[in-house]
Amino acid sequence: MEITPFSQRSLDGEGSEMLLDFKKAHQQDLKAIAEILARISHQSPEKVEILLETMLKQLIEPKTPFYETATPTERAQAFRDWASSHDRGSALLSDYAVSRDSIYDDECL
């Protein structure tokens, strides 16, 4: 596999406009960062550049939150998955612990 120079590579063949503009504007800084990371991590510069590009894509490109793009069915499934990930054997709170009275210091009020 041939590695292209850092400044010319695009991620997964989908170099977004924002990422490409950022890479052009900060080409020297990115190269210096990649060289430093390669030196201190004992990794090849090519490997560090690939990882750095992946990180840049995550940092630079805006992500749409799940709740904005998910269908009601997907949101319901995500909630079920989240709920089922909790231990059902954990101790339950008493009625008093979840009552309104328990939030006040002076229960005589």
ZIURDA-V601275 format. One record per helix or strand of 2 or more residues. SS is the DSSP state (a for helix, b for strand). FROM is the first residue (numbers start at 1). TO is the last residue. Records with the same first field share a line. If there is no record, write none. Layout:
SS=FROM-TO ; FROM-TO
//
This chain:
a=6-8 ; 11-13 ; 17-25 ; 27-41 ; 45-60 ; 66-69 ; 72-84 ; 100-103
//
